[in-house]
Amino acid sequence: MENLVWAIILWGAVFILIPVKRIKQLLPAAAVTFVWFFTVNYLFIGLGYYRFTHILISFLDVPLIQAVGGAGGGILLVNWLTPSPLSKLGMLLAASSFFSLSEYVFRLFGAFLYGHGFSPLISFIHNLAMISILIWLCLEAVGKENIYNGPKTRFFSSIYLNK
């Protein structure tokens, strides 16, 4: 159930904050994020480093709704990237912190468990590495020009962060 709430929050934020035309432009990032989250979760669940306990729909023990929510998070992540390396570092740290906070809430509800010495610190480092790779994959899938240019939000659609 927690995965469903997480997915609804992320996709709700996507549709509230980002213009529909921009969402369509960033859909490759959602697809890449879904595949990346599924792959990473499959690998680390299989190795016994962590597991999800409250799963509505799963495939190969990976909660699909978690990956669907992650796809929305991927759109949110790449939407505000700029060419600045500091911007990318800031987004990386923000996304990793968000995942750590989400993981903490999931653990409070008993929906996520660590195994084999995995801890919050190791998980944060893991998030940094996996999201770094995800940013690179999304930049390649969507194209830097598409990510860096265009209206970033519905509320200030005339503002282009890079023009």
N, C-alpha and C positions, 0 to 999 in steps of 0.2 A: 504494500500500500504506500509506503514511503517513497518508493521509486516513482509511482504514479504522480504523487504530489510534486515531487522534484521535477518531473518532466513537464507538468502543467505550469509550474512557476517559470521554468526556463522558456518554454514556448510562448507563454503569456507575455513575458518580457519582450521576446522577439517581436510579436505582433503589435504590442503597445508602443514600443520605442522606435522600431525601424520601418521605413516606408516599404510597401508591398513590392514595388519595383526593385528596390535594393535587396529585399529578401530573395527574390527570384534570381538576382545576379549572384548572390552568395550561396545558392543551393548546392553547388559542388562542395563547398566547405562543410555543409551539413552531411553530405554523403561520405566524405572523407572522415569526418569526425565519428560518424556512426560505425564505419568499418574499423577505424583505429581503436575506439573504445571497446568494441566487441573483441577485437584481437587481443588487446592488452588485458582485458578482464579474463578472457579465455585462458591466456597464458598464466597469469598470476593466480587465478582460481585453481587451475590445474596443478600448479606448483605448490599449492597449499598456503600461499602467503596471506590470503584473505578469502572471505566468502560472504555472500549475501544470504540472509535467512528468510526474509519475507519477500518471496518472488511471486508475482502474478503470472507472468509468461516468461518462460526461459527456453533457450536453445543451447545445448551443450553446457548446461549449468550456468549460463550467462543470462542475467535478467535483460530481456530485450527492451523493456521500458526504460531501463537505465541508459541504454545506448541511444534510444530515441530522444530522451531528455538531453543527453550529451550532444546530440546533433544540433539542438537548439542552442546549447551553450557554445558550440563551435561557431555558429553564426554570430552570436554576441561577441565572442572573442575576436574574430577577424574583422568585424564591422568597424571597430575603432582603432585598428592598427594604422600607424603612420610610418613613413620611411625611417624615422628616427630610431636608432638602436635603443635609446632610453625609453621610448614609448613601448617598444616591444618588451623590454625588461619589465616595465611597469605592468603591462597587460599579463605577462607571464606570472609575476608575483601575485597580482590580483586574482587571476584564475586559480593558481595553486592554493591561495589562501581560501578562496571560495570552496574549492573541493575539500580542503581540510576541515572547514567549518561544516560543510554538508556531511562529511564522514563522521564528524563528532556527533552531530544530531542523529545520524543513522545508528551510531553505536549506542547512544542514549536510549533509543527505542528498540535496541536489540536486533536491528535489521542488517547489521554489518559486524563481522567478527574478524579479528586478526589471527594469524597463525604463523608458525615457524619464526618467532622473534620479530615479526613485523610490528612496528610501533608508530605513533603519530609522527615522530621525527623522520623515520625512514619513509613513511608514507608521503610526507611533504616533499622530501628529496625525490622520491619516485614520481610525484606529480610534476615537479619542475622538469624532470627529464622527459616525461611523456608529453607534456604540453609543449615543450620546446620543439620536439619532433613534430607534433601536430601543427604548430604554427608554420613550420617549414613546408610540410605537406600541403597545407591549405594555401600558402602563398603560391606554390607551384600549380595546384589544381584550379584555383580561381584566377590567378594572374595578378601581379602586383598593381597594375594600372586599375583594375576593377576594384581591388581592395582599398587602395589609397585614395581614389577619387569617387565623388558622388555624395549625395546627401546621406549623412550618417544617422539622422533621427527624424521622426515625424514632426517634432516640435519646432525645429529650426531648419526646415528643409531647404531654406535658401543658403544655409551655411555649409560650405564645403571646407573641410578641415585642411585641404591641401591645395587650394587654389588662390 
